[in-house]
C-alpha cells in the first residue's frame, strides 16, 4: 500500500520494488536470482493497492478500506511507502497546508506532523485487524533527493528553509510508531539513498558512494528510477530477513 513508490511509477512492469519483491524478472541480476518472496512462500498471493499521488490520509481511508479481512490461516506481509507526498506537494505552487506542506515552517507543520502520527497508528491498527492470523508490516521511511542539503531549488523547485526539519520530523514519527507495535518494522531507505540524489556526482561530499556513484531518482525527482527500485527491493528483503523468525 501507499504512494507512487509502491505503485512503481516510472518503472517498467515487473521492475518496481513491489514487483521484484514478489517475483524476479527474467533478466534478474545473477546475485539476486531466486531471491524473492515467491521463492520462500510457495502459496504466496500478492495485491498492490498503492496509488500514485496518494497522501497518508488516502492510504488510511481508501486503500486500507479495500483490504479484505483474511482467514485465520493467512499470514500477511504488508509493505508501505507513505508520507512523501504529504511533504512535497504542492511543490510550492499553493500555500502550505496539511498533506501539501511544501514551504511550511517547522512550527506551522508541527500539528500536521502530529496528525500524521495519529494516522500511522490508525493504519497499523486497521491492517492488524484484517489479519487475525497475524501479519508483519514493513514501512519505509522517506528519502531525500537533495542528499541532506535541502536545496530542492537546485532542481527547479522554490526554496524551502525548513525542509530538512520537516522531513526529519516525519521520519521520527515513523520510527516512533514501531515502539508500540512489534509487527511494524522500519525500512531505512532515507539513509541508503543519501549521496544518490541531485548531488550524486559531487565526489567531495561525505555521502558520495564510490562503489555506486549513480543517481537513483526518476526524472520527476520524487520517485526512484529502476536502479533505485532495485535498491528499495533489497532493503525490504534485508529487513524481512532480520525478522524471519516471525514468519514461521
KAZI-V704245 format. One record per pair of residues at least 12 apart in sequence whose C-alpha atoms are under 7 Angstrom apart, sorted by sequence separation. I is the first residue (numbers start at 0). J is the second residue. D is the distance in whole Angstrom. If there is no record, write none. Layout:
I&J&D  I&J&D
This chain:
5&17&6  23&35&6  86&98&6  87&99&7  88&100&6  89&101&6  194&206&5  200&212&7  215&227&4  22&35&6  85&98&4  86&99&6  87&100&7  88&101&6  149&162&6  193&206&6  194&207&5  199&212&6  21&35&6  22&36&7  48&62&6  84&98&7  85&99&5  86&100&5  87&101&5  97&111&6  149&163&6  194&208&6  199&213&6  20&35&5  21&36&5  22&37&6  85&100&6  86&101&6  199&214&6  19&35&7  20&36&6  21&37&6  195&212&7  195&213&6  196&214&6  195&214&5  196&215&6  195&215&5  196&216&6  55&81&6  54&81&7  55&82&6  54&82&6  141&170&6  54&84&6  55&85&7  140&170&6  53&84&7  54&85&6  52&84&7  140&173&7  6&49&5  8&51&7  188&231&7  5&49&6  6&50&6  54&98&6  6&51&6  140&185&7  3&49&7  136&182&6  137&183&6  138&184&6  139&185&6  140&186&6  142&188&6  143&189&6  147&193&7  0&47&6  2&49&5  3&50&6  135&182&5  136&183&5  137&184&5  138&185&5  139&186&4  140&187&6  141&188&7  142&189&4  146&193&5  0&48&5  1&49&4  2&50&5  3&51&4  134&182&7  135&183&6  136&184&6  137&185&6  138&186&6  139&187&6  140&188&6  141&189&6  146&194&5  186&234&7  0&49&4  1&50&6  2&51&5  3&52&6  137&186&6  139&188&6  140&189&6  186&235&6  2&52&6  142&192&6  143&193&7  146&196&6  2&53&5  145&196&6  1&53&7  2&54&7  144&196&4  145&197&6  146&198&7  186&238&6  144&197&6  145&198&7  75&130&6  74&130&7  105&161&6  112&168&7  116&172&6  120&176&7  1&58&6  102&159&5  104&161&6  112&169&6  74&132&6  75&133&6  76&134&6  77&135&6  78&136&6  79&137&6  80&138&6  83&141&6  59&118&7  73&132&6  74&133&5  75&134&4  76&135&5  77&136&5  78&137&5  79&138&5  80&139&5  105&164&7  69&129&6  71&131&5  72&132&6  74&134&5  75&135&6  76&136&6  77&137&6  78&138&6  79&139&6  105&165&6  68&129&4  69&130&5  71&132&4  0&62&7  56&118&7  67&129&6  68&130&6  59&122&6  63&126&7  90&156&7  91&157&6  5&79&7  5&80&6  4&80&7  144&220&7  0&78&6  1&79&5  2&80&6  0&79&5  1&80&5  2&81&6  0&80&7  1&81&5  9&217&7  15&225&7  14&225&7  16&228&5  20&232&6  15&228&5  16&229&6  19&232&7  10&224&7  9&224&7  10&225&6  16&231&6  17&232&7  16&232&5  4&222&6
